[in-house]
Amino acid sequence: MRLRSLATAAAVIALAAPLTSCGFDYATERDYTPAGGANNREGVVDLLSAVVVSGAEGSGTFVASLSNNDGSEEQSLTGISGVPGSDGATIEAAEFEPITVPADGLVNLADPPAGIVLTGEFTAGDFVPLAIDFGNGERISLNVPVVANDTGYWEGMDAS
């Protein structure tokens, strides 16, 4: 009887092991940034919650947070350009002064407003393909959602 109980307990433990949270590449071990914008963590600078806030068709303001993962050198956002989409639409960014991101620092382009204005063929609800350039030569390409200037968190952020 005692041997049967021991065997049953061992079988239960052996069968329960695969059902536990031990293992590799579980969702709890991955980065998760809940946001309405696009995120990219591939470079030295993380681009977080990137959106184009648009108050009128064809113009909007680029808003994102930039997190510098380099603990010894500051980085800088030097340019934004449109990546030609499949429909041939072009997006252009007005010139702006490079934006410095301190070593191990974070810069939110919404506070204080950076005022990076984009123009092109887009409206709220679209996704625009953008290339983000940094002073270290890195370029991040991603599809950024266009949000309305009168919606929730982004209300009033369009400087165009």
C-alpha positions in Angstrom: 0.0 0.0 0.0 2.8 2.4 0.9 4.7 1.6 -2.3 1.5 2.3 -4.3 1.1 5.7 -2.6 4.7 6.6 -3.3 4.4 5.5 -6.9 1.2 7.6 -7.3 2.8 10.6 -5.8 5.9 10.3 -8.1 3.7 9.9 -11.1 1.6 13.0 -10.2 4.8 15.1 -9.7 6.3 13.8 -13.0 3.1 14.7 -14.9 2.7 18.1 -13.3 6.2 19.3 -14.1 5.5 20.1 -17.7 2.4 22.1 -16.6 4.4 24.5 -14.4 5.8 27.8 -15.5 9.4 26.6 -15.6 10.9 26.6 -19.1 12.2 28.9 -21.8 10.8 31.9 -23.8 7.6 32.3 -21.8 5.6 35.5 -22.2 6.5 36.6 -18.7 10.2 36.6 -19.7 9.7 38.9 -22.7 9.6 42.7 -22.9 6.1 44.0 -23.0 5.3 47.6 -23.4 1.5 48.1 -23.5 1.0 51.1 -25.8 -1.0 52.3 -28.7 2.2 53.0 -30.7 4.9 51.1 -32.4 7.9 49.8 -30.4 11.4 48.8 -31.5 14.1 47.5 -29.2 16.7 46.4 -31.8 19.2 49.2 -31.6 21.2 51.1 -29.0 18.2 53.4 -28.6 14.8 51.9 -27.9 12.0 53.6 -29.7 8.8 53.2 -27.6 5.2 54.1 -28.3 5.8 55.9 -31.6 2.8 57.5 -33.1 2.0 60.3 -35.6 -0.7 62.6 -34.0 -2.8 64.1 -36.7 -5.3 66.9 -36.5 -5.8 67.2 -40.2 -5.4 64.9 -43.2 -1.9 64.9 -44.6 -0.1 66.4 -41.6 0.8 65.3 -38.1 3.4 65.4 -35.3 5.8 62.5 -34.5 5.7 61.5 -30.9 7.7 58.8 -29.1 9.9 58.0 -26.2 13.6 57.3 -26.8 15.5 55.2 -24.3 19.3 55.1 -24.5 20.7 51.7 -23.5 24.3 52.9 -23.8 25.5 53.7 -20.2 28.6 55.7 -21.3 27.7 57.7 -24.4 24.8 60.0 -25.3 22.9 59.3 -28.5 21.0 61.6 -30.8 17.9 61.4 -33.0 19.0 63.1 -36.2 16.3 62.4 -38.8 13.0 60.9 -39.8 12.0 60.1 -43.3 9.2 58.2 -45.0 9.8 54.8 -46.5 8.0 54.5 -49.8 5.0 52.3 -49.2 3.4 49.9 -51.7 1.0 52.6 -52.8 3.8 55.0 -53.6 2.8 57.6 -51.0 5.6 59.7 -49.6 6.0 61.1 -46.1 8.3 64.0 -45.4 9.5 65.4 -42.1 10.3 69.1 -41.5 13.9 69.7 -40.5 14.6 69.7 -36.8 17.6 70.1 -34.5 19.1 66.7 -33.4 17.5 65.6 -30.1 20.1 64.3 -27.5 19.3 61.3 -25.5 21.6 61.1 -22.4 23.6 58.0 -21.5 21.1 55.6 -19.8 18.5 58.3 -20.2 15.0 58.6 -21.6 13.5 61.4 -23.7 9.8 61.8 -24.3 9.2 63.8 -27.5 5.8 64.8 -26.2 7.0 66.5 -23.0 8.4 69.0 -23.7 7.0 68.9 -27.3 9.7 68.3 -29.9 7.4 69.5 -32.7 8.6 67.1 -35.4 6.0 67.7 -38.1 5.4 65.1 -40.9 3.4 65.7 -44.1 2.2 63.3 -46.7 -0.7 61.1 -47.7 -2.1 59.8 -44.4 -4.9 60.3 -42.1 -5.9 59.1 -38.6 -6.2 55.3 -38.6 -3.4 54.7 -41.2 0.0 53.3 -40.6 2.9 55.1 -42.1 6.3 53.4 -42.8 9.1 55.6 -41.3 12.8 55.4 -41.0 14.3 56.9 -37.8 18.0 57.9 -38.0 20.4 58.3 -35.1 23.8 60.0 -34.8 25.6 56.7 -34.3 24.5 55.6 -37.9 21.7 53.3 -36.8 18.4 53.4 -38.7 15.2 51.9 -37.4 12.4 51.2 -39.9 8.9 50.6 -38.6 5.2 51.1 -39.4 3.9 53.8 -37.1 0.1 54.3 -36.4 -1.5 57.7 -37.1 -3.8 58.7 -34.2 -6.4 61.5 -34.0 -5.3 64.7 -32.3 -8.5 64.6 -30.2 -8.2 61.1 -28.9 -7.3 60.4 -25.2 -3.7 60.6 -24.3 -2.7 62.3 -27.6 -5.2 65.1 -27.4 -3.6 68.4 -28.4 -0.2 67.0 -29.3 -0.3 67.8 -33.0 1.9 70.8 -33.7 1.4 70.9 -37.4 
